[in-house]
Amino acid sequence: DVELRESGGGSVQAGGSLSLSCAASGYAYSPYCMAWFRQAPGKEREGVAGLATDGRASYADSVKGRFTIFKDVATNTVTLQMKDLKPDDTAMYYCAAAHLDLYCHPDDSGVPFPGVSGGPYDAGMDYWGEGILVTISS
């Protein structure tokens, strides 16, 4: 089975930076696109950033210019670098993987996906990590 394990969460003050990592195991890494999602208490899950297998990235409008997603093929790890963090970024962050690039980069379709504002599409993900908490204090 595919396993995704997040690490790197924690607490920082507003304006600070954090990096989250997702270690993937149990399958050949390259055929899957990877993504990060988050869910804050009382809010719906939001697609934060997606990375297609060809390296193209998608970002939610709320994080563009502040978050960067990239992968390290040698270590089977996908990293989400977050800077200029805000209290609204506080949430559980989840790593996910999908068979189809389309769900990590929905803009390719030219058709709006429900609940998507620039980032990946959660209903298209095939595998999920358990999540990790990020807390931003004001």
C-alpha positions as CSV (number, residue, x, y, z in Angstrom):
1,D,0.0,0.0,0.0
2,V,1.0,3.6,-0.5
3,E,2.0,5.4,2.6
4,L,2.4,9.2,3.0
5,R,3.9,10.6,6.2
6,E,4.0,14.3,7.0
7,S,6.6,16.0,9.1
8,G,7.8,19.5,10.0
9,G,4.7,21.0,11.5
10,G,4.7,23.2,14.6
11,S,4.1,26.7,15.9
12,V,5.5,29.9,14.7
13,Q,4.6,33.6,14.9
14,A,2.9,35.5,12.1
15,G,5.4,36.5,9.5
16,G,7.6,33.4,10.1
17,S,8.3,30.4,8.0
18,L,7.9,26.6,8.1
19,S,8.6,23.7,5.9
20,L,6.5,20.6,5.7
21,S,7.7,17.4,4.2
22,C,5.9,14.3,2.9
23,A,7.7,11.1,2.7
24,A,6.2,8.6,0.3
25,S,6.7,4.9,0.3
26,G,5.2,1.7,-0.9
27,Y,5.1,2.6,-4.6
28,A,7.1,3.8,-7.5
29,Y,7.2,7.5,-6.8
30,S,7.2,9.2,-10.2
31,P,3.7,8.1,-11.5
32,Y,1.8,10.0,-8.9
33,C,1.2,13.7,-8.6
34,M,1.5,15.1,-5.1
35,A,-0.4,17.7,-3.2
36,W,-0.9,19.5,0.1
37,F,-4.3,20.3,1.6
38,R,-5.3,21.9,4.8
39,Q,-8.3,22.1,7.0
40,A,-8.9,24.5,9.8
41,P,-11.5,24.0,12.6
42,G,-15.0,24.7,11.3
43,K,-13.8,25.2,7.7
44,E,-13.8,23.0,4.6
45,R,-10.7,21.3,3.4
46,E,-8.7,23.5,1.0
47,G,-6.3,22.5,-1.7
48,V,-3.1,24.4,-0.9
49,A,-0.6,23.3,-3.5
50,G,-0.3,20.6,-6.1
51,L,2.7,19.2,-8.1
52,A,2.1,17.4,-11.4
53,T,4.5,14.7,-12.5
54,D,6.1,17.0,-15.0
55,G,7.0,19.5,-12.2
56,R,4.2,22.1,-12.8
57,A,2.8,23.5,-9.6
58,S,-0.6,24.8,-8.7
59,Y,-1.4,27.0,-5.7
60,A,-4.5,28.2,-4.0
61,D,-5.1,31.9,-4.4
62,S,-4.7,32.3,-0.7
63,V,-1.1,31.1,-0.7
64,K,0.3,32.2,-4.0
65,G,3.6,34.0,-3.6
66,R,4.1,32.6,-0.1
67,F,4.1,28.9,-0.5
68,T,6.3,26.7,-2.7
69,I,5.9,23.0,-3.4
70,F,8.8,20.9,-4.8
71,K,9.9,17.3,-4.8
72,D,13.2,15.5,-4.1
73,V,13.1,12.4,-6.3
74,A,16.2,10.9,-4.6
75,T,14.5,10.8,-1.2
76,N,10.8,10.4,-2.4
77,T,9.9,13.5,-0.5
78,V,7.6,16.4,-1.4
79,T,8.2,19.6,0.5
80,L,5.9,22.6,1.1
81,Q,7.8,25.7,2.0
82,M,5.7,28.3,3.7
83,K,6.8,31.9,4.4
84,D,5.1,35.1,5.6
85,L,2.7,32.9,7.5
86,K,-0.5,34.3,8.8
87,P,-2.9,33.2,11.6
88,D,-5.3,32.2,8.9
89,D,-2.8,29.6,7.8
90,T,-3.4,27.7,11.0
91,A,-4.7,24.2,10.2
92,M,-4.1,20.6,9.9
93,Y,-2.0,20.0,6.8
94,Y,-2.4,16.8,4.8
95,C,-0.2,15.3,2.1
96,A,-2.0,13.5,-0.7
97,A,-1.2,11.7,-4.0
98,A,-3.2,11.1,-7.1
99,H,-3.0,8.9,-10.2
100,L,-4.0,11.7,-12.5
101,D,-2.0,14.9,-12.9
102,L,-5.3,16.7,-13.6
103,Y,-6.3,16.6,-9.9
104,C,-3.0,18.2,-8.8
105,H,-3.2,20.8,-11.5
106,P,-6.9,21.3,-12.3
107,D,-6.3,24.4,-14.4
108,D,-5.2,22.0,-17.2
109,S,-8.8,21.1,-17.8
110,G,-10.0,24.6,-18.5
111,V,-13.1,23.7,-16.4
112,P,-13.7,24.9,-12.9
113,F,-13.6,22.2,-10.2
114,P,-16.0,22.5,-7.2
115,G,-14.3,24.1,-4.3
116,V,-11.0,24.8,-6.1
117,S,-9.5,28.2,-6.2
118,G,-6.2,27.7,-7.9
119,G,-4.9,24.6,-6.0
120,P,-5.4,20.9,-6.2
121,Y,-8.7,19.0,-6.1
122,D,-9.3,16.9,-3.0
123,A,-11.9,14.5,-4.4
124,G,-9.4,13.4,-7.0
125,M,-6.8,12.2,-4.5
126,D,-6.2,8.5,-4.1
127,Y,-4.0,8.5,-1.0
128,W,-3.7,10.6,2.1
129,G,-1.4,11.1,5.0
130,E,-2.6,11.4,8.6
131,G,-2.0,15.1,8.7
132,I,0.2,17.5,10.8
133,L,-0.7,20.6,12.7
134,V,0.5,24.0,11.9
135,T,-0.3,26.9,14.3
136,I,0.4,30.5,13.5
137,S,0.2,32.9,16.4
138,S,-0.5,36.6,16.0
